[in-house]
Amino acid sequence: MEEERLFEKYNPKIKDSFNSEMICGILEDFWCYKVSEYDGIELNSLDDAGKLYEEIISTGLMIESEEILKIGDFDRMLEFVPFLSMELNYLFGEYFFPYLYIDDFYQLTRLSDCFEIELPPIPKKPDYRARCMYYWELCKVFYQFRKENELSPAELSAFMYDHVPGVIGIDVKKEMPKPSAAWFIGGLIKGYGTHWTTGFWQTNMDTKRGDILIHYETSPVSAITCLWIAQTDGVVDPFFHYYSNTYIGDRIAIPNISLKDLKADEYFSNHPLVRKNFQGVNGWPVTGKDYSEFLRLLAAKGFDTSALPQIYTPSLPEGVIVNNERDVEVNLLEPLLNSMGWYEHKDFIRQLPIHAGRGHRIFPDYALHYDNKPEEEKAKVLIEVKYHMKNNQEIEAAFLQAFSYAKLLLSSLIVLCDKECIMVYDNKNGFSRSRYRKYYWEDMKDPDLYNELRNKLNT
């Protein structure tokens, strides 16, 4: 089947979740008993197409006399949306595009960042209907993009799946950051293959790249069997049933710590996750105390824990006090810029007023290496300061805010910083919220890291 071949060509990871027989079965069932009924209908507007899509996802699926999908079962409908998109694109390509990003939503965000396409806000996890409708929200966004760029439906698909990967390239991240946290994940690894070394897994949306993932294999194994390292920041995927995920890799084999071992241990016997028999394990936060006690259990089994990753707790430079955003600017950022030979009103400016449509002015926190001639406002480096970006959602919001300023100032570098760290995003192959280099303030005592950052900011 042509649709199956396209899925496997443009998203080989789909085989982790669906085999060829499953893909063919889903496509055939929806075509024969649902979508083909609309063949020949004429759609004259986006409004018509939206109503048709809403009707299709809301009315269930009957195969002969058997109810395969109940009316209004948006929870189950969610996993079928990408397959449905292929068939709707075939019938009504003017309004629907093929969604091939199964378990790969972050690639769509990379596309949107690179080509400055604003994606709709992702619905909340429990709102399955809105999550199903999110595909239609994407259709409206890419319909507008297609019209603005004078692309045919076929050219839009070629742009998304043939052209864009060559432009943005593989999202290569050379150096793994220090683990900022640890999380429990769970599920059987059996079935993924003995050589499975990286893959897609449900986790907490606030997972950071480099974080430690402690893997509890469910029944019949019922034991912690290994550690992984998060290969990407946690990603919210509206079409992934469990909502948030990461890619896991760098597997570390350890002696099995069974559920029985944990229940017999003085510390873990009272742990809420152990008492729940690891129900809801994926994305459960691991405290510093949890991790140290976990290492204790491994050491008792004769395992050398010295080689295992440690949760990194950043600290401020000695004598520095930070209580608010302005303290971050005055006590951390500006002294660092000064030490690198850059000074206010000469090399950088705070609250640079820039024009943004009909004379409206906006004020980015810092513009470094700026040129504010009336005819052309530019800044090579755009810096946005926050007091504390507590989670990935706040980091993404700060990035998008800085990104909007960087577009106006033609910046080649975006810097986000708060009381814990400095995050540097470069414009190579377009800015991407998923591609950055992180430095902690105390890293600036390391001459190599200090000079590396200085060279980046001197771009």
C-alpha positions in Angstrom: 0.0 0.0 0.0 1.4 3.4 -1.0 0.5 5.2 2.2 2.3 2.5 4.3 5.4 2.9 2.1 5.3 6.7 2.7 5.1 6.3 6.4 8.0 4.0 6.5 10.1 6.1 4.1 9.7 9.4 5.9 9.4 8.1 9.5 11.3 4.8 9.9 10.6 5.1 13.7 7.0 4.2 13.1 8.0 0.5 13.2 8.6 0.9 17.0 4.8 1.4 17.4 3.2 -0.2 14.3 4.2 -3.1 12.0 3.3 -3.1 8.3 0.2 -5.3 8.9 -1.2 -2.9 11.5 -0.6 0.1 9.3 -2.3 -1.6 6.3 -5.2 -2.7 8.5 -5.9 0.7 10.0 -5.7 2.4 6.6 -8.0 -0.1 5.0 -10.6 0.0 7.8 -10.9 3.7 7.8 -11.0 4.0 4.0 -13.6 1.2 3.4 -15.9 2.0 6.3 -15.5 5.7 6.9 -13.5 8.0 4.5 -14.6 6.6 1.2 -18.2 7.6 2.1 -17.1 11.2 1.5 -15.6 10.6 -1.9 -17.1 12.9 -4.4 -18.2 15.5 -1.9 -17.2 19.0 -2.9 -15.5 21.2 -0.3 -15.6 25.0 -1.0 -13.9 26.5 2.0 -11.8 25.8 5.1 -15.0 26.0 7.1 -16.5 23.1 5.1 -13.3 21.0 5.5 -13.2 21.6 9.2 -16.8 20.5 9.7 -16.1 17.4 7.6 -13.1 16.5 9.7 -15.0 17.1 13.0 -17.8 14.8 11.8 -15.4 12.0 10.8 -13.5 11.9 14.1 -16.7 12.2 16.2 -18.9 9.5 14.7 -16.9 6.4 15.6 -16.2 3.4 13.3 -18.5 0.5 12.5 -17.3 -2.5 10.5 -20.4 -4.3 9.4 -22.2 -4.8 12.7 -19.2 -4.5 15.0 -18.5 -1.2 16.7 -14.7 -0.8 16.4 -14.6 2.8 17.7 -17.4 4.2 19.8 -18.9 7.6 19.0 -17.0 10.3 20.7 -14.2 8.1 21.8 -11.5 10.7 21.1 -9.0 9.0 23.4 -8.7 6.0 21.0 -9.3 8.2 17.9 -6.1 10.1 18.7 -3.8 7.3 17.5 -5.6 7.0 14.2 -5.4 10.7 13.3 -2.1 10.5 11.3 -3.5 7.6 9.2 -6.7 9.5 8.7 -4.6 12.5 7.5 -3.2 10.4 4.6 -6.6 9.5 3.3 -8.1 13.0 3.7 -5.1 14.4 1.9 -5.7 11.9 -0.9 -9.4 13.1 -1.2 -9.1 16.7 -0.3 -5.5 17.7 -0.7 -6.5 21.4 -0.9 -7.2 21.5 2.8 -5.5 18.5 4.4 -1.8 17.6 4.5 -0.4 14.1 5.4 0.8 14.1 9.0 3.9 11.7 9.1 5.3 12.8 12.4 4.1 9.8 14.5 6.2 9.8 17.7 8.3 12.6 16.1 6.5 15.8 16.9 9.7 17.6 17.8 10.7 17.5 14.1 7.6 19.5 13.3 8.7 22.1 15.9 12.1 22.2 14.3 10.4 22.9 10.9 8.3 25.7 12.5 11.3 27.3 14.2 13.4 27.3 11.0 10.7 28.7 8.8 9.1 31.0 11.4 5.8 29.2 11.3 3.7 29.8 14.5 2.2 26.5 15.6 -1.1 26.6 17.6 -1.0 26.1 21.4 -1.1 22.4 22.3 -4.3 21.4 24.2 -4.2 20.1 27.7 -3.5 16.4 28.2 -7.1 15.3 29.3 -8.8 17.1 26.4 -8.7 14.3 23.9 -11.2 15.9 21.6 -9.1 19.1 21.3 -6.0 17.0 20.8 -7.7 15.2 17.9 -8.8 18.6 16.5 -5.3 19.8 16.8 -4.5 18.2 13.4 -7.2 20.5 11.9 -5.6 23.5 13.6 -2.3 22.5 11.9 -4.1 22.1 8.6 -5.2 25.7 8.8 -1.7 26.9 9.6 -0.1 25.1 6.7 -2.9 26.0 4.4 -2.1 29.6 5.1 1.6 29.0 4.7 1.0 27.2 1.4 -1.1 30.0 0.0 1.4 32.7 1.1 4.2 30.8 -0.6 2.2 29.8 -3.7 2.7 26.1 -3.2 0.4 23.3 -4.5 -0.7 20.6 -2.1 1.9 18.2 -3.6 4.6 20.9 -3.3 3.8 21.5 0.4 4.3 17.7 1.1 7.5 17.7 -0.9 8.6 20.8 1.1 7.8 19.3 4.5 9.2 15.8 3.9 11.9 16.1 1.2 13.2 19.6 1.3 13.1 20.5 5.0 15.2 17.6 6.4 17.9 18.6 4.0 17.8 22.2 5.2 17.7 21.6 8.9 19.8 18.5 8.9 20.0 15.9 11.6 19.6 17.4 15.1 23.2 16.6 16.2 24.0 17.4 19.8 27.6 16.7 20.4 28.1 17.2 24.2 25.7 15.8 26.7 24.8 18.3 29.5 25.2 17.3 33.1 22.1 15.6 34.5 19.9 18.2 36.1 17.4 15.7 37.5 16.5 12.0 37.6 13.2 10.4 36.7 11.6 6.9 36.9 10.3 5.4 33.7 8.8 2.0 33.2 7.7 -0.8 30.8 9.1 -3.9 29.3 12.1 -3.6 27.1 11.7 -7.1 25.6 10.4 -6.9 22.1 12.5 -3.9 21.1 15.5 -6.1 20.2 18.7 -7.0 22.0 20.5 -4.3 20.0 18.0 -1.5 20.8 20.1 1.3 22.0 17.9 4.4 21.6 14.2 5.0 21.2 11.1 6.9 22.0 9.7 6.6 25.6 7.1 8.2 27.7 8.5 10.5 30.4 7.9 13.7 32.3 7.5 16.8 30.1 10.1 18.6 32.2 12.8 16.1 31.5 16.0 17.8 30.3 18.5 16.4 27.8 21.2 14.6 29.9 18.8 13.7 32.7 19.0 10.2 34.3 16.1 7.8 33.7 15.8 4.9 36.0 14.0 2.1 34.2 11.6 -0.2 36.1 10.6 -3.2 33.9 7.0 -4.1 34.7 5.6 -7.6 35.3 6.8 -10.3 34.8 10.3 -8.8 35.3 9.2 -6.4 38.1 12.6 -4.9 38.7 14.8 -1.9 38.0 17.1 -3.2 35.3 19.0 -0.3 33.8 19.6 3.4 33.5 19.2 5.6 30.4 20.2 9.1 29.6 17.5 11.4 28.0 18.7 12.3 24.5 16.2 15.2 24.1 14.3 17.6 26.3 10.9 16.4 27.2 8.5 17.0 24.3 4.7 17.3 24.5 3.2 15.5 21.5 -0.6 16.1 21.2 -1.0 12.9 19.2 0.9 10.7 21.5 -1.5 9.1 23.9 0.7 9.6 27.0 1.4 13.2 25.9 5.0 13.7 26.9 8.1 11.9 25.8 11.8 11.9 25.2 14.3 9.8 23.3 16.3 7.5 25.5 19.9 6.2 24.9 23.3 5.5 26.5 21.9 2.5 28.4 23.7 1.5 31.5 23.2 -2.1 32.7 22.9 -2.6 36.4 22.1 -5.5 38.8 18.4 -6.0 39.0 16.7 -4.4 41.9 13.4 -6.2 42.3 10.1 -4.9 43.6 10.6 -7.4 46.4 14.0 -5.9 47.2 12.5 -2.4 47.3 9.6 -3.5 49.5 12.0 -5.1 52.0 14.2 -2.0 52.1 13.7 0.4 55.1 13.7 3.5 52.9 12.0 2.4 49.7 9.3 0.4 51.5 7.7 3.7 52.4 8.2 5.3 49.0 4.9 6.2 47.4 5.8 4.8 44.0 6.9 1.4 45.5 3.7 1.3 47.6 1.7 1.8 44.3 3.7 -1.1 42.7 5.1 1.4 40.2 1.7 2.3 38.7 2.1 5.6 36.9 5.9 5.2 36.9 6.7 7.0 33.7 7.9 10.5 34.5 7.9 10.1 38.3 10.5 12.5 39.7 13.4 11.1 41.6 14.6 13.2 44.6 18.3 13.5 45.5 17.6 11.4 48.5 15.9 8.7 46.3 18.9 8.6 44.1 21.4 8.3 46.9 19.4 5.5 48.4 19.2 3.8 45.0 23.0 3.9 44.7 23.2 2.4 48.2 21.1 -0.6 47.0 23.4 -1.1 44.0 26.5 -0.9 46.1 25.1 -3.5 48.4 24.9 -5.8 45.4 28.6 -5.3 44.7 28.1 -2.8 41.9 30.7 0.0 41.5 28.5 3.1 41.6 31.4 5.6 41.1 31.0 5.4 37.3 27.3 6.2 37.4 26.1 9.7 36.5 25.3 12.0 39.4 22.6 14.6 39.6 24.2 18.0 39.2 23.1 20.8 41.5 24.3 24.2 40.2 25.6 26.8 42.6 26.1 30.5 42.2 29.5 32.1 42.2 30.8 32.8 45.7 29.3 35.9 47.3 26.6 36.4 44.7 23.0 36.9 45.9 20.1 36.6 43.5 16.5 37.3 44.5 14.9 38.5 41.3 15.4 39.1 37.6 17.3 42.3 38.0 19.7 40.6 40.3 20.4 38.1 37.5 21.2 41.0 35.2 23.3 43.1 37.7 25.1 40.3 39.7 25.5 37.6 37.1 25.1 38.7 33.4 26.7 42.1 33.4 29.8 41.2 35.4 30.3 38.3 32.9 30.0 40.5 29.9 32.3 43.1 31.5 34.9 40.4 32.2 34.8 39.5 28.5 35.5 43.1 27.6 32.0 44.3 26.7 30.3 47.3 28.4 27.0 48.9 28.4 26.3 51.6 25.7 29.5 50.6 24.0 29.0 46.9 23.2 25.6 46.1 24.6 22.4 48.0 25.5 19.6 47.2 27.9 16.0 47.6 26.8 16.9 48.5 23.2 13.7 50.0 21.7 12.9 48.5 18.3 10.1 49.0 15.9 7.6 46.2 15.4 4.8 47.0 13.0 3.0 50.4 12.8 5.6 52.0 15.0 5.0 49.8 18.0 8.1 49.5 20.1 9.3 46.5 22.0 12.3 46.2 24.4 14.4 43.1 24.5 16.4 42.7 27.7 19.9 43.0 26.1 21.3 43.5 22.7 25.0 42.7 22.3 27.1 43.9 19.4 24.2 46.2 18.2 23.8 48.7 15.5 20.7 50.9 16.1 21.0 53.2 13.1 17.5 54.6 12.3 17.5 52.9 8.9 18.6 49.5 10.2 18.4 48.1 13.7 20.6 45.1 14.3 22.1 43.1 17.1 24.3 40.0 16.6 23.4 38.6 20.0 19.9 38.8 21.6 19.8 38.1 25.4 16.7 37.4 27.4 16.9 37.3 31.2 14.5 35.5 33.6 14.8 35.0 37.3 14.2 31.3 37.2 12.9 29.2 34.3 11.5 26.4 36.4 10.3 24.0 33.6 10.5 23.3 29.9 7.3 25.3 29.3 8.8 28.4 30.7 12.0 27.9 28.8 10.1 27.5 25.6 8.0 30.6 26.3 11.3 32.6 26.9 12.8 31.2 23.7 9.8 32.2 21.6 9.8 35.7 23.1 13.5 36.1 22.3 13.0 34.5 18.9 10.5 37.2 17.9 13.1 39.9 18.9 15.9 38.1 17.1 14.0 38.1 13.9 13.5 41.8 14.0 17.2 42.4 14.9 18.6 39.9 12.5 20.4 38.2 15.3 22.6 35.2 14.8 22.6 34.1 18.4 19.9 33.9 21.1 20.9 33.7 24.8 18.5 32.8 27.6 19.8 33.1 31.2 18.4 32.8 34.7 19.8 32.3 38.2 21.0 28.7 37.3 22.3 28.7 33.8 23.0 30.3 30.4 21.5 28.7 27.3 22.9 29.6 23.9 21.0 29.0 20.6 22.7 29.6 17.3 21.1 30.3 13.9 22.9 27.5 12.0 20.2 26.0 9.8 17.7 28.2 11.6 17.0 28.6 15.3 15.6 25.6 17.0 14.2 25.5 20.5 15.6 21.9 20.8 19.2 22.8 19.9 21.2 24.8 22.4 24.4 24.7 24.5 24.0 25.0 28.3 26.5 26.6 30.7 26.2 27.0 34.4 27.4 30.1 36.1 30.0 28.2 38.0 31.3 26.8 34.7 32.7 30.2 34.1 35.5 29.4 36.5 36.7 26.8 33.9 39.0 28.6 31.4 38.0 26.4 28.5 34.2 26.8 29.0 34.6 30.5 29.7 36.5 31.0 26.4 34.2 28.8 24.5 31.2 30.9 25.6 33.1 34.1 24.9 34.0 33.0 21.4 30.3 32.1 20.8 29.1 35.5 22.0 31.8 37.2 19.9 30.2 35.8 16.7 
